[in-house]
Amino acid sequence: MTLLFKCDHTDIEPWLAALGAHLPGREIRIYPEVGAREDIDYALVYAPPPGLLASLPNLKAIFSLWAGVDHLRSDPELPAAPVIRMVERSMTASMTAHVVQQVLDLHTQALDYRAQQAARIWRQRDLKAPWERRVGLLGLGTLGGDAAEKLAALRFDVAGWSRSPKEMSGMVCYHGEDGLTDFLARTDILVCLLPMTEATRGILDRALFARLPRGAALVNCARGGHLVEDDLLAALDEGQISAAALDVFGEEPLPADHPFWGHPRVVVTPHIAAFSVPDTAIESVAANIRRMEAGEEPLHVVDFERGY
């Protein structure tokens, strides 16, 4: 078995160590040193040049180094080999920790207390128990489902929304366009963890914000393309949205003159909510390769008709 690895990490050594540990005895080629293209069985890549994957005639599977697959979908020559999303435990854990942190900050009015500290104001604001705060997860996949479970364990009033019906213990699950309105109407803190598809692009817009209770807050850790940034700024100025914690943006790095940087009701983080640790990421890839070599179907295969 030969695997082609391409990434843009400046420190590649931890990845090479993990590949050696979890795929012992296998040949690993590091792009751009492709070698004999017919030898390559698997590709683990981020943003490969268009046509690279199509030039590998015996490719059995394409593993995305990221959770998203936008960097592969844009290749007009993408071959028919199955594309497999990165689903691994460190990415899930880091995303859940980030979501919980942002929800807790919004729940406890951390922005207001920071402003009071800067102004040297000692004033206790109105407090709510967690079960009095309604949190809604847009997207109940691996990441959204785990975050929802952890928030419910903290005794928040949690609900979720997904495209198709799902059931999760301890929370109400809505689905489809018919369920979206009811879901939004009961949500005080909205967390977006949707996959990026044509149907979800720009979903966080003025119309959606208007269906939330006045003063609701937003957490977006999914993709920058989900958010219509001007609509959020308008909703913040109007008081329809009280605060937003944003980790992803339409243009990254976020331009220095972007109004989000200085907005008193916006928290900006530089796309750090979810990250992969080389050891656990390669552990997941190796497990899927073993499944395929045993004649089983791989897990987490992308359905490009659905978009994820």
TIVOGU-43971 format. One record per residue (C-alpha): residue in one letter; z, y, x. Coordinates in pm, whole numbers, padded with zeros to 5 digits, always signed. Layout:
N
aZYX
...
***
This chain:
308
m+00000+00000+00000
t-00091+00347+00124
l+00044+00669-00027
l-00096+01017+00029
f+00171+01290+00026
k+00096+01659-00018
c+00353+01931-00069
d+00416+02289+00040
h+00777+02248+00151
t+00844+02414+00484
d+01090+02137+00577
i+00903+01813+00525
e+01137+01593+00730
p+01380+01507+00444
w+01082+01398+00235
l+00947+01179+00513
a+01291+01026+00560
a+01318+00950+00188
l+00968+00799+00180
g+01060+00574+00472
a+01389+00470+00311
h+01254+00392-00038
l+00907+00267+00057
p+00975+00071+00377
g+00676-00090+00540
r+00429+00121+00342
e+00181+00354+00506
i+00242+00721+00428
r-00031+00973+00504
i+00047+01343+00507
y-00225+01576+00379
p-00459+01698+00527
e-00463+01381+00742
v-00624+01169+00469
g-00793+00907+00685
a-01000+00635+00521
r-00998+00743+00158
e-01061+00397+00017
d-00724+00279+00155
i-00515+00513-00059
d-00346+00355-00362
y-00112+00634-00472
a-00092+01011-00436
l+00232+01213-00454
v+00116+01571-00467
y+00169+01931-00562
a-00138+02151-00616
p-00397+01932-00444
p-00732+02099-00374
p-00980+02042-00658
g-01177+01726-00594
l-00930+01572-00347
l-00795+01313-00591
a-01144+01233-00720
s-01245+01148-00362
l-00997+00857-00350
p-01194+00567-00501
n-00909+00315-00531
l-00637+00548-00660
k-00398+00365-00896
a-00166+00652-00993
i-00104+01021-00932
f+00259+01129-00904
s+00338+01496-00966
l+00588+01636-00721
w+00699+01877-00997
a+00819+01812-01351
g+00519+02008-01480
v+00159+01899-01437
d-00021+02233-01476
h-00116+02214-01109
l-00305+01892-01182
r-00449+01975-01523
s-00645+02263-01370
d-00846+02025-01149
p-01188+01990-01319
e-01249+01664-01130
l-00915+01497-01205
p-00979+01120-01199
a-00883+00874-01471
a-00583+00730-01284
p-00254+00774-01474
v-00069+01097-01397
i+00308+01052-01379
r+00558+01335-01429
m+00851+01379-01193
v+01156+01263-01387
e+01456+01206-01164
r+01830+01242-01184
s+01890+01538-00952
m+01631+01748-01135
t+01790+01665-01470
a+02140+01737-01341
s+02046+02071-01185
m+01864+02187-01498
t+02156+02093-01720
a+02401+02273-01491
h+02188+02589-01501
v+02150+02581-01879
v+02523+02524-01931
q+02606+02810-01692
q+02375+03054-01872
v+02497+02951-02217
l+02860+02988-02108
d+02789+03333-01963
l+02622+03443-02286
h+02897+03287-02498
t+03173+03462-02300
q+02983+03796-02286
a+02973+03794-01906
l+02714+04075-01895
d+02945+04303-02090
y+03244+04224-01871
r+03042+04289-01555
a+02940+04627-01695
q+03303+04699-01784
q+03412+04604-01432
a+03155+04841-01279
a+03293+05118-01506
r+03658+05013-01445
i+03715+04953-01816
w+03987+04707-01922
r+03896+04590-02273
q+03904+04248-02430
r+03600+04182-02644
d+03583+03967-02956
l+03620+03600-02869
k+03471+03293-03037
a+03553+02927-03003
p+03260+02715-02876
w+03214+02552-03216
e+03159+02896-03364
r+02857+02952-03135
r+02532+02790-03250
v+02312+02681-02960
g+01955+02564-03019
l+01744+02365-02775
l+01368+02410-02807
g+01247+02081-02661
l+01436+01752-02659
g+01267+01567-02376
t+01453+01435-02071
l+01575+01781-01968
g+01641+01926-02313
g+01810+01612-02437
d+02051+01598-02145
a+02139+01968-02172
a+02196+01930-02547
e+02436+01640-02493
k+02640+01827-02232
l+02663+02141-02449
a+02774+01930-02745
a+03041+01774-02522
l+03171+02128-02462
r+03201+02150-02842
f+02926+02403-02905
d+02748+02375-03240
v+02425+02230-03099
a+02092+02162-03268
g+01755+02068-03127
w+01391+02109-03217
s+01097+01895-03112
r+00739+01848-03220
s+00803+01501-03362
p+01119+01358-03522
k+01411+01269-03293
e+01768+01162-03347
m+02057+01253-03119
s+02422+01177-03174
g+02646+01469-03267
m+02377+01723-03350
v+02116+01811-03608
c+01757+01764-03496
y+01468+01956-03651
h+01100+01893-03598
g+00756+02029-03671
e+00656+02371-03796
d+00845+02317-04121
g+01169+02259-03933
l+01126+02545-03686
t+01223+02822-03929
d+01550+02652-04031
f+01625+02572-03666
l+01578+02932-03556
a+01778+03072-03847
r+02089+02881-03734
t+02059+02958-03360
d+02271+03220-03181
i+02165+03117-02828
l+01812+02981-02795
v+01730+02766-02491
c+01363+02696-02422
l+01289+02370-02241
l+00951+02298-02394
p+00658+02152-02201
m+00370+02393-02142
t+00081+02317-02375
e-00176+02530-02554
a+00041+02499-02865
t+00353+02630-02688
r+00194+02903-02476
g+00338+03237-02590
i+00571+03072-02842
l+00857+03306-02746
d+00706+03611-02913
r+00794+03887-03156
a+00740+03663-03460
l+00975+03396-03329
f+01242+03647-03228
a+01234+03790-03580
r+01332+03449-03720
l+01648+03436-03510
p+01973+03595-03633
r+01999+03955-03522
g+02171+03973-03185
a+02074+03622-03074
a+02029+03553-02702
l+01755+03372-02510
v+01754+03134-02212
n+01411+03040-02076
c+01403+02775-01803
a+01075+02612-01903
r+00760+02804-01806
g+00684+03173-01776
g+00383+03126-02001
h+00609+03045-02297
l+00734+03404-02309
v+00550+03716-02421
e+00738+03951-02191
d+00654+04276-02370
d+00773+04126-02699
l+01107+04035-02541
l+01152+04386-02399
a+01081+04533-02743
a+01323+04289-02911
l+01593+04380-02657
d+01541+04752-02713
e+01558+04702-03090
g+01874+04490-03071
q+01712+04185-03230
i+01776+04001-02903
s+02107+04089-02736
a+02048+03937-02392
a+01815+03707-02201
a+01859+03477-01901
l+01518+03412-01744
d+01434+03172-01462
v+01055+03155-01500
f+00793+03428-01531
g+00426+03484-01595
e+00384+03613-01241
e+00594+03471-00960
p+00746+03613-00750
l+00840+03866-01016
p+00686+04201-00911
a+00935+04448-00767
d+00847+04707-01031
h+00890+04472-01328
p+01129+04612-01592
f+01326+04286-01607
w+01480+04359-01266
g+01669+04666-01380
h+01725+04580-01745
p+02099+04576-01825
r+02058+04289-02073
v+01844+04057-01860
v+01958+03805-01600
v+01683+03714-01350
t+01692+03402-01132
p+01400+03308-00903
h+01279+02979-01057
i+01574+02776-00930
a+01706+02610-01249
a+01577+02261-01168
f+01510+02120-00826
s+01442+01780-00679
v+01641+01627-00397
p+01401+01425-00176
d+01614+01109-00188
t+01637+01089-00567
a+01280+01210-00622
i+01133+00941-00397
e+01372+00686-00546
s+01208+00754-00884
v+00855+00732-00741
a+00932+00406-00560
a+01077+00251-00876
n+00757+00331-01066
i+00540+00189-00787
r+00741-00134-00799
r+00689-00149-01175
m+00314-00116-01132
e+00301-00376-00856
a+00492-00614-01086
g+00227-00567-01352
e+00437-00341-01574
e+00336-00007-01723
p+00464+00298-01531
l+00716+00530-01691
h+00663+00900-01773
v+00283+00888-01787
v+00131+01219-01903
d-00060+01219-02232
f-00308+01499-02176
e-00400+01507-02546
r-00037+01601-02622
g-00025+01817-02310
y+00271+01644-02140
***
